[in-house]
Amino acid sequence: MDIKKKTSKTKLDMTNGPIMKLIILFAIPMVIGNILQQLYSTADTLIIGNFCGATSIAAVGTSSQPVEIFMCLFMGIGGGVSILISIFTGAKDDDSLGRLVKTAVTFTYMAAIPLMILGIILTPLILKFMQVPEDTWDLAVIYIRIVFLGLLGNMGYNMNAGILRGIGDSTASLVFLIISTITNIILDIIFVAAFHMDVAGAALATIIAIYFSWIASIIYIKKKYPMIPFTVLPTALDKEMLGQILKTGLPLGFNNSLYTVGHIIMQSLINTQGSSFMAGTSISGKIMGIASIAITSFSAAMSTFAGQNLGAKNFKRLRRGGRIVPVYSAIITGSLGLLMYTFARPMVGLFTQDAEAISYALLCISLQLPFQWCYCVLNTILNLANGIGGVKYSTVVNLLMLWAVRIPSAIIISRFFDGHYVTFGISISFMFGMVAALTFYRSQRWRDIVKQAEHVGSKSVLA
């Protein structure tokens, strides 16, 4: 059965119609969803900051990277699944789509359960490597170990969200995030504010919310897309589909892995500046996250747009979209960043009354926010590359940006200048990354797209 006929109200066909209208329609639910996701993340920090203190904020703020270590490879593979689904959707290959989904569900269980156990065991070693201060240590260990218990739900939800994005349904994820956000905030208030469970209560609220969201996504897919043989529990792996998933997703996962290690090194440099600075950077991260909501939304839309049009062999449309989407995305991100910068001081004050943490948060915001638009351009272009199969290109750019620019810059700033300016290394890497990403338009893969666009009737396939 044709999925498009059954689900036309929720599934966007990116191969026909005004490009930016479709991109925006796809991105709007994700923008709202990203705002909710930031609220979901911010709720922990906001409630902990007001009911616990700066040390607890520092513990939560330094705890995201260890979880990312175990999520990053899988997230790359999940991104590969989303790209393949968009290609099969554009080609209207429902048989391959069904086999891919079954394999993706099975692979999720195979990856999540061992990683969950390993993460709980290795938590102290990771925190030791990150040079977490003694006054933050015990709280960080408790928070991370509880969050690791939610790894299966986290991976399951992200895989399902990727499946839905690939077929052009970005609205459903908004509903799931509403469920998880409301659940998280209510449980935060109960566990942290009422029961005084500190970071343990915040972590428990987080994993319960993510499991709710995962279950909701399963129910939605089975009800809305009955023609897709989606299974709740793992089934046999399709070797051909697994091979395609790994071929597309492993470069992305490898990139994510090394990128996350780089984040840990950056966090280690931050941690050497003390708990107040850690709290300040954690708070600034929440503000920066809100300012970058358009980046992730337009980037995801770009990947789906590119994959569907590649699958449909609509090269002329693909070329045009690849040129205009990064520009619109940068304008929106720059405008939002300016708004956030204007109201940064009162927003930071919502998280804590600690004067030192506030000053550090404002410093970090001033060093990074003006350069967010650069990250927007590079991320949108790299997702264009990913969507047409150029995952190796985006991997190289990301690794250079991190290991050749960000980490060395941060180390130099930390050792030879004022360590409180260490986050400016991130902004330097954004500028470098944007310039590097722009070279994609001179790559052979993009030249092939342009050549195909100039010969619309050509049936040749990209190498």
Residue, then its C-alpha position, 0 to 999 in steps of 0.5 A: m500500500d502506498i504510504k503517501k495515500k494513507t498519511s498525506k496529512t502528516k507526511l510531507d513529500m519534499t519532491n514537489g511544491p515550493i521548496m522553502k514552504l515545505i522546508i519551513l512546514f517540516a521545520i516548524p514542528m521541529v522548532i517547537g519540539n526543540i524548544l520543548q526539548q530545551l525546556y526538557s533539559t533546562a527544567d533540571t537545571l532551573i529547578i535544581g538551581n533554585f532548590c539545590g545549589a550551584t554544586s548540583i548544577a555543576a554535577v548535572g552540567t558535566s554529566s551529559q558528555p559521559v552519556e553521549i559517549f555511549m549514545c554517539l555511535f548509535m546516533g550516527i547509525g540512527g542518522g544513517v537509518s533516517i537518510l536511507i528511509s528518506i531515499f526509499t521514500g523518495a523512490k517509493d520503495d515500500d518493500s525496502l522501507g519495511r525491511l529497513v525498519k524491522t532491522a533498525v528496531t532489532f539493532t536498537y535493542m542489540a546496542a542499547i542494553p549492553l551499552m547501558i550496563l557498560g555505562i553504569i560500570l564505567t561512570p567513575l572512570i569517565l568522571k576521573f578522566m574529566q577531572v570532575p572536582e571533589d565537591t561535585w563528584d558524588l552528585a555526578v556519579i549518582y546522576i549519570r548512573i540513573v540516567f544510564l538506566g534510561l539509555l534503551g528508552n533514549m535510543g528507542y525514541n531517537m531511532n523512532a524519531g529518525i524513522l518518522r523524519g525520514i518519511g517526512d513526518s516531523t509533526a509526531s516528534l512534537v507530540f512526543l516531546i510535549i508528553s516527555t516535557i510535561t512529564n519531566i517538569i511535573l516529576d522534577i517538581i515532585f522529586v526535587a522540590a517536594f521530596h528533596m531528592d536533589v540530582a537523583g530526583a532530576a535524573l529519575a524524572t528524566i528517564i521516566a519521561i524519555y520512556f513515556s516518549w518512546i512508548a508513545s512513538i511506538i504506539y503512534i507508528k503502529k497506528k498511523y503507519p500500519m503498512i510499515p511492519f514496525t515491531v515492538l520487540p526485536t526480530a531477525l536482522d536483514k543482513e542486506m539492510l544492516g549492511q546498508i545501515l552500517k555503510t551509511g551510519l558508521p561514518l556518522g557514528f565514528n564522527n560522533s564518537l570522536y566529536t564526543v571525546g572532544h566534548i569531554i576534553m573541552q569539559s575537562l578544561i572547563n572543570t579545571q576552572g572550578s564549580s562556579f565556572m562549571a555552573g556558569t557554562s552549564i547555564s550558558g549552554k541552556i541559553m545557547g541551546i534555545a538560540s540554536i533551535a533553528i539550526t537542528s530543525f533546518s538541518a534535519a529538514m535539509s537531510t530529508f529534502a536531499g534524501q527524498n529528491l535524490g531517491a526521486k532523481n529530482f536533481k534540479r530541485l536538489r541543486r536549488g534547495g542546496r543553495i537557498v536553505p543554508v541562507y534562510s537558516a542562517i538568517i533565522t538563527g542570527s535573528l534569534g541569537l540577537l534576541m537571546y543576547t538582548f535578554a541574556r541577563p534576566m534569563v540567566g538570573l532564572f537559573t541561579q542567584d549565585a553572582e559568580a556563576i551568573s557572571y561566568a554564564l554571561l561571559c560564555i554567552s558573549l563569547q559564543l552567541p555571536f557566532q552561532w550563525c556560522y555553525c548554522v551554515l556549516n551544519t545545514i551544508l553538512n546535512l545536505a552532504n549526508g542526505i546525498g550520501g556524502v557522509k565521509y565529507s561531513t566526517v572529515v570537516n567535523l573532525l578537522m573542526l574539532w581536533a585541528v581547531r577547537i581543542p588546540s584553540a581551547i588549550i592555548i587559551s586555557r594555558f597561555f591566556d585566561g582559562h575563563y575564555v576557554t569556550f571561545g575555542i568553540s566559536i573559532s571552530f564554528m568560523f573555520g567549519m563554515v568555511a570548510a563546509l562551503t567547499f562542498y559546493r566545489s566537490q565532485r559529488w556536488r558537481d555531479i548533482v549540478k551536471q544531472a540538474e543541467h540534464v534533467g532527462s538524464k537517468s544516470v545514477l551518482a557513483 
